[in-house]
Amino acid sequence: MSTEDSQVEPPSAPHRPAPIRLVHQGIAALRRLLGLLAHAPLTLVFLVALWTVGALTGSLLDGPQGELLPQVGIGTSSLADGHWWAPLSSALWCLDLVGYLATSVLLLGFGAAGERLLGPGRTAVLFLISQVGGTLLGIGMIKLGSVAGWLWLNFLDDPIELALSPSTGAVGLGLALSSRLPALWRRRLRLVLIVALVTLALFSGYSQDVVRLCGGLVGMLAGLAMLGRSSKTVGAPSRSETRVLVALLLAACALGPVFMLLTPYTAGPLIALGDVLTSPVPSPEQIEAICAEPDFAERCRELKARANFDGLPSAIMSVLPALFLLVLAEGLRRGRKLAWWAAAVANLALLVWFVQSVADLMLTPTEEFGDISPHTKGQLVFDSAMPVLLSVAMLTGLFVTRRQFIVAGPRRSRRRLVAFVLGAFVTLGVVYVLGGYAWRDQFDPQPGFGQLIADAPSRFLPPGYLDLFPVRFIATGGMAELLCEYLGVVFWLLVLGALLVTFWRAAPPTDETAAARARDLVEKFGGSNLAHMTTWRGNNYWFTPDERAVVAYRVVATIAITTGDPVGEPAARIEAVRGFADFCARNGWTPCFYSVTEAVKDETKAFGWSAVQVAEDTLVPLPELAFTGKKWQDVRTALNKAGKAGITAEWWSYPKAPLAITDQVRSISEEWVADKGLPEMGFTLGGLDELNDNEVRCLVALDADRTVHGITSWLPVHRDGQVVGWTLDFMRRRATGFRGVMEFLIASAALSFKEEGAEFLSLSGAPLARLDRGQQPGALQRLLDFAGRALEPVYGFRSLFAFKAKFQPTYQPMYMAYPDPAALPRIANAIGRAYLPNMGARQGLRLVRRVLSR
């Protein structure tokens, strides 16, 4: 692709101050939202009714109160009491304000989508089936579980345990609509919703959680029965989908206990897991009650030690094990072997912990539990075994999918991680010992140097694990409390951050001969018109097993962006597309074929990828080229003016050009960059470094005094070992030089290449600029068009595209192909960083200001 400080001025637009423009944009967005909701009248009516009923009955903050709750709620005795309306009335209230807000979000999403796709009638039917069917099924399951002796469900089988859950119908509707989605999104929506519903049921554990889960399952079955399945199907889950599934399950195990910690009351069967993964700080009342008993002196000291944690340190350290599992889940999502081993060890430790707890419970004589029967003790053992089953399930899942987690990461990164963790542990331990000794009078009793050393490891533990070490002393002063509170927080934030960086860091394979082998394929077979960019510095290379084709790519934030099409034998190029995608999946990267031709786009589309146009290649056929006719007037004028001004065009190879020329070219380029105040773009836009190649030809405009007025560089396009065309890359002109120098240089190059027998010139493609073919663009295409307009005052891509139209080119779209629409934000970030790898914070702010002030 080419860059130049374009001579074509874009049409000016009325200038508006940024705040006024933002207000107008906000109003426009609100209008679009209202227009969208106008197509969902049923959803709007239900939402208005829900909030109105809640407001009129004073239920918005804390749900229905007094006699109203038994009349409208649903429980195991509601139908027996003659409340036949309860499955429906329970959909008109929520238990609190959070419930109202969450239900509104679900209804706005799934209800509006349902009415657009199915119409109000079928949407209402699916909602009612999910609401009523899920409610009845959930209440029935609670009753059956209670009869069977499950303590959890026995607790829910109580007249005062009532459910109010309009979200039951909402999640059921969402899972029903999943039947109409393509396979990838169908799996994702079902996975996220079902995991969330199961997590709430097992950790929160109230009737409405069970009813909501059943409503989701009923809705999914109803959707399959009424809507069928989308015709867009794919095979078994891919490697990346499997990784996401395992990561999501581990994340659910971590987030469930955090949810329990934030919720005043929970009743789920996995409470024991919450006690292990989270450890709330004891309240003053608890400490006072324990310390009032002389027999609990040691326990009193432990609780006081835990109470040293307060505020932010308490919040972080209390959920530390859960945070650790969340970080491991991110590593699993990226296929990291280290994350797999750590997750396996963590779940094995949890399994041992829970098995020991169950064994202790079983071996404890029934008499020690007080007045309970052996049957009740058996129920307690069964409830205590639930976390054991969860750990076994997670270990089984990890073992079955172990071949999906093979990304080892850079060995140097792993070594740095170990060194960093050990260094942080030792450094902070020394800080604690020295600081504690300096302020030893702020501990009770005052510790000695040896006691501080022995106590240091306990300062890295969450509050709930402090009983693993004997409590030797308690912090009573400000500095001592500061040491005890923040030492572990700082250490674990550093460790978790380092672990995340290790998981994120890409490690493309290195091969010193790869660049030379790739250049051989470029010169022997070629590829697209951008094939020579394969040889540029910064690329990594993936070869097909038989080395008949190569893909040049660079990894930015786990996105593997290709530099155009594969290069090599024509038959092997298409095979390389799928092979490179598999290679990326094995390494935990998301592939993105960037600036590719129609052939690559069609191949990726065949295996379910999406694509969007990102540029327009402009081709000038040379055999019949003649600058005659009115449409070539600007080009002829530039050639004539250059002749009168004594401007000539000379071919040079930049590495062999005289110093007088290269110094001027460098000065012109530096002036161009300085004038913009922004970094020069790279990736597919060549700079001075890319000129330093003997295969690249430079056409320089010089006057009689040997002053450089402009320069263009041309990349060879190979086919079957021959150069058949040339691609324009680098374009620079002197700010005070001859106007029309670019038209002159391109026209001169075209005539010269025509004489040499070349088939075509490619004027390359300006990013974010394309030909309007009269087709209705999709949402993503409109977003890219907007980005092109926004960046126009800064980089002038559209002006450059309009400038190239002077040469009457033919147009060929250039695409970006990607496998996962959900990865588009990360892909956009990666491409931006690839083009502007050296942009600093100040330059970034300057770019934003220029865009906003346009």
Secondary structure by P-SEA (a helix, b strand, c coil): cccccccccccccccccaaaaaaaaaaaaaaaaaaaacccaaaaaaaaaaaaaaaaacccccccccccccccccccccccccccccccccccccccaaaaaaaaaaaaaaaaaaaacccaaaaaaaaaaaaaaaaaaaaaaaaaaaaaccaaaaaaccccccccccaaaaaaaaaaacccccaaaaaaaaaaaaaaaaaaaaccccaaaaaaaaaaaaaaaaaaacccccccccccccaaaaaaaaaaaaaaaaaaaaaaaacccccccaaaaaaaaccccccaaaaaaaaacccaaaaaaaaaaaaccccaaaaaaaaaaaaaaaaaaaaaaaccaaaaaaaaaaaaaaaaaaaaaaaaaaaccccccccccaaaaaaaaaaaaaaaaaaaaaaaaaaaacccccccccaaaaaaaaaaaaaaaaaaaaaaaaaaaaacccccccccaaaaaaaccccccccccccccccccccccaaaaaaaccaaaaaaaaaaaaaaaaaaccccccccaaaaaaaaaaacccccccccccccccbbbbbcccccbbbbbbbccccccccccccccccaaaaaaaaaaaaaaaacbbbbbccccaaaaaaaaaabbbbbbcbbbbbbbccccccccccaaaaaaaaaaaaaabbbbbbbccccccaaaaaaaaaaaaaaaaaacccccccccccccccccccbbbbbbbcccccccbbbbbbbbbccccccbbbbcbbbbbcccccaaaaaaaaaaaaaaaaacccbbbccccccccccccccccaaaaaaaaaaaaaccccaaaaaaaaacccbbbbbbbbbbbccccaaaaaaaaaaaaacccccaaaaaaaaaaaaac
